[in-house]
Structures are given as structure tokens and as C-alpha cells.
């Protein structure tokens, strides 16, 4: 099963400067594990010490925010697209 992950510029240092990467996983948690296996060091940037997505990151599966789905238990299927979007703040 292949899931396309859209990687923001700030994290592309872990993906050999690739903006997209193919990974696998039945859910977001497993996808994080697959990403770490393929791109060592990236998981620490994505997850806090409890394994939850960091507060300043927004994760979308096919344009749906995982906070409104099942969080890291959100199921994935072949062909899904997961976007990692850093939160932007300003005033």
C-alpha cells in the first residue's frame, strides 16, 4: 500500500530534499513509523514525546484535518495523500 506524503520545505532535509515521498501504513501512527524508517530523524520533528503530532503541525488526509477524523488512528488506504502543514501565526 502506497501513501503519498507531502513534506514541507522545513522538513525536506530529512527526505533528501524531496517534496513528496511514498510511504506505507494502515493509519497515521504507522505512517509516522514508516517515515522514520525511510527518513531517520523526521519523527522527532513530527511527534511529541507521547507520540502525538506536535501542536504546530497540521496533518491532512486527502484535505481532511486528522483532528476532525480519528487523530493518529485515522485509517489510510492505497493512494491516499497526507499533507504535513506547519501552522502559521502572525499578527
DARAKA-V469475 format. One line per field, one symbol per residue. phi: phi as a letter, one per 20 degrees, with the letter a starting at -180 (. if undefined). A space follows every 10 residues. Layout:
phi = ???
This chain:
phi = .dcededfgf dffedlmeec beccqebfgf fgfffffecg nfffeedefe negfgedddc dlmdfffddc mfegfccgnf cdddcffdcr b
